[in-house]
Amino acid sequence: MAAFILRRVVQTLLVLLVMSFVIYALIGLMPGDPVDMMIAGNPGATPEVVAALRKIYGADQPLMVRYWHWLSDALRGDFGFSRTHSQPVLEVLAPALWQTCQLMIGSFVVSVILSFALGIVAALRPGGWVDGLISLCAFAGISVPVFWLALMMILVFAVELHWFPASGIANVGDGGLRDRLMHLVMPITTLALANTGAFIRYVRASMIEVMRMDHVRTARAKGAGEGRVVLIHAFRNALIPVVTIMALSFGVLFNGALLTETMFAQPGMGKMIYDSIQGNDYNLALVGLLFATLVTLLSNLAADLAYGWLDPRIALA
């Protein structure tokens, strides 16, 4: 197990290194550069001044040279300076990352609980009215656009019922725990419902398949109760394919929070990456996209480790 984890960590670092170059190169292809943005408000700048600025900021050097300088600084913990925020990148990144983590973890936990409960119930009597109703709700969750769901949440629960605030992360002058939780309820619910429908379908399909296997019939023949058959003998085996989907979806949550954060004015990673790309803030966009890549890679590693825990027959070598 230790050798497997070590090998996967090394692979993750290598993929991250390759992705850092790919993202750096793609961002470098964007029209304009930091020097162009600096002189945009000063059309009277002479060619000599522009050339001097490009030399100071390294914009006159080849791509590989610029990337090597950035990588050398990054390995020492210096990820550069955010042009739009006038702060070091990590200082800008930290609060946005914390906000997105709250949305990701909260919505993921809600999605997992709902999908496991509803998926198992639907699989116990496939084709029945309960299964049909749950499947209808699941398909509705898959089909409804996130932005429309967010708008309906705001309209119903904020505008009409006044139960929750419509946007932001805290009321002015409050900022207590209860206030912050109230601001998180609708974004977390929106993001969770957008993923629960697909999760329910995967759990239902996997449970139906496992419930027909020989070891489940054997457990029933030995007199095991229905609860033990479902939760012990069937559910754990049904989790193996579901874990893959959920682990990959956790990484997608990080990248897919942009609409939710925008609709509810949540200052998270998705909105930060979007704003940094729009503003040609190269350093901030690069580090934000690299962190999104890292979350996806770590999600895959967590899925592989979960396989060994769910089924000891799977050798992690």
N, C-alpha and C positions, 0 to 999 in steps of 0.2 A: 504493500500500500504506500509506504513512504517513497519508494523508488518511483511509483506511478505518479504520485503528486509532484515530486521533484521534476520528473520529465515533462509533465504537463505545464508546470510553472515556467520551465525554460522555453517550451513551445509558445506559451502565451507571450513571453517577453519578446521572442523573435517575431511573432506576428505583429505585436505592437510596434516594434522597430520598423518593420516593412510598411505598416499602415501610416506611421508618422511621416515617412518619406512620401508616400502616395498622397496623403492629405496636404502636406506642405507643397508638393508640386502642383496639385489641383488649385489650391488657394493662390499660388503664385501666378496661375493663368487667368485669374480674375482681372477684369479691366481696372486700370488704375493701381497705384501702390501708395504706401503711406506718404511718400514725398509728394505725389500728385495731389493727395488730399490736403496736405499742409499748404501747398502753394495755390490751391483752388481759390482761396479768398484773397490772394495777392497777385492779381494778373500782371502787375508791374515787375515781378521778379525777373532778374536778368538770367540768361543762360549760365553765367558763371556761378550765380547763387544756387541755381538748381543743381548744377553739377557738383558743387561742394556739399549740398545736402545729401545727394545720392551717395557720395563717398562716405559721409559721416554715418549714414544708416545702412551702408553696405548694399544698397540697391543697384550699384553698378557692377556687382560681382556675379559670376556664374551661379546657377542654381545649386550645384553641388557644394560650392564653397559656402554659400549662405546657409544651406541645410546643415553642413558640418558645424558651423559656428553655433547655430541654434541648438543642435543636439549636444554639443559640448557644454553649453550653458545649462541645458535642461538636466543633464546628468549631475550637475552640481546643485540642482534645486532652483535654478534661475530660469523661469519660463517666460521671461520677458515682461514688457510693460503694455498695459492696455491703453491704446490711444484715445478711445472714446471716453473711458472712465478716469484717465490720468492716475491710475493706480497699478501696482504690480498685479499680474494676472491671477495669482493664487488668492489675493485679497478680494478680488472681484468674484472669483469662482466659488469661494467657500459658502457665502450665504445663499447663492443660487443653488448650489449642490444640496445644501441642507433642506431647502424648500422642496426640491424635486424628490429627494429621498422620502420625505414625509408623504408626498402624493403617491409615489411608487409603492412603498411598503404598505401604506394603508389600503390602497386600491387592490393590491395583490392579495393581501390577507382576506379582504371582503370577497374578492372573486373566487378564491380557493374554497372558502367556507360555503358559499352559495352553490358553486358548481359541484362540489362533492356531495352535498346534501341532496340537491335536486337531481343530479345525474344518477345517484344510487336509487332514489325513489322511482325515477322514470324507468330504470333498467329492471326493477323487480317485476313489473308487469308490462312488458313491451307490447304496444298496440292498444293498451287500455286508454280510458279517457284522461287519467292522470298523466300518462306518458304523452298523450296528444297535447294536453294543455301546456306541459313543461316544454315540449318541443316547439310549440307555437311561440312561447315567450323567448326561447333560445334563438329562434330564427329572427324574431323581432329585434332582439339585442344585436344580432350580427348585422342586420340590415339598416338599422337606424344610424344616420351620420352623427358623429360625436358633437359637431357644432350645433346641430338641431337639438340634440338631447340636452346640451348645456343651456341653450336658449329656453327650452321648456322648463328646465329646473329653475332657472332664474325667474321666469314669468310666474310659475306656480308658487314656489316656496319663498321667493324673495319679494316679488311685487304684490301678489295676491294675498298670500297667507302671512307674510312678514315673519316667517320662522327663522330664516337664516339671512345673513348679509349677502348681497349680490356679488361682491368682488372684494379684492384686497386680501391682506393677511391679518389685519387687526384694525379695530376702530381707533380713531384719533383720541389719544389720551387714555386708552385702556391698555391693550396689549397683554392682558393676563392670559393664563392658560385656558380658561373657559372661552374667552373671546377668540383666541387663536383656533381652538378646536371648532368653534361655530363657523369660522371662515373656511375650515378644511372639509366640512361635511359634504357640501355640494360638489366640489372638485373631485374628492375621493369617490363619491357615489357615481358621478358621471364616468370617470375613468374605469371604475370597477364594472359597471354595467356594460361598457363597450367591449369588455373582454369576457364577461361571464357567459354569454351566449355560446361562444365557441368552446369554452372549457366544458360546459354542460354536455355538448354534443360528443366531445372526446371521451369524457367520463362515462357517459351512457353507453357508447359503442364498445368501449373496452370492458365494461362490467357485463354487458350482455354476452360477449364472447367468452369471458372467463366463467360465467355462471353455467355455461354449457359443458365445461370441461369435466374430465373423469374424476379429478380429485375433489371437486365440489359435490358431485353425486355420491362419492364414497363417504364424504363427511356427513352428508344427510343420512346415508344408509347406516352409519354408526350411531345415529341418534343425536347428532349435534344440533343445538337449537338454531333457528333461522338467523338470529342476530349474530351468533358466532360464525355461522357459515358465510354470511355476507361480509362481516367486518374483518374476520381473521383469515378465512380461507380464500375468499374471492377478492376483496378490496385491495389487499396488498399486492397481489399479482396483477390486478388491473392497473395499478399505479405506474408500472414500468413504462408503457408508451405515453401515458399522460404526463409523466414527469418531464419527458423531452419537450413536449409542447409548452408546458408551463415555464420551464427554464428559459427556452428561447423567447417566450412572450415577456418574461421579466426584462430582458434586454430591450425588447421592442417598446415596453412601457417607458423606458428612459427616453427613447427617441420620439415616441408618439405623444408625449405630454405637451407638445407645443400648442395644439389647439385648445386643450383644457386650460393650460396656463394663460393663454391669450384671452380666452372667453371670460375667465374669472379674475383676470389681472393679477395672476400669481407670478412673482419675479423668480422663476425657476430656470433650470438649465436650457430647456427647449426655447424659451423666449430669448434667453441670453445669447444662445448660438445664432438664432435668427437675426437678432439685432446686430451682432458682431459681424455677420456676413454682409448684411445690408450696409453697415458703416465701414466696411473694409478694415475691420480691426483684426488683422491677421493673427496676432499672437493669441488673442482670446478665442477666436474661432477654432484655431488649431488645437489648443489644449482642451476645449470643450468637446470637440469631435473625437479626440483621442480618448477622453474619459468615457464617452459613450461606447467606443469600441472595447475598452477594458471591461465595462460592465457586461457586455455581451459575451466576451471570452470567459469571464469568471462565472457567468450563468451556465455556460456549457460545462465547465469544470465541476460545478455543483451538481449538475445532472448526472455526470459520470460517476461521481462519488455516491449519489443517491441510488444508482443501479446496484452497486455492491451491497448497500445496506438493505435494499428491498429484496434482493435475490442473491444469496451467498453463492449460488452456482455460477454467477457472472464473475469471471476472473479479471481483475484490474491489473494487467501486467503490461 
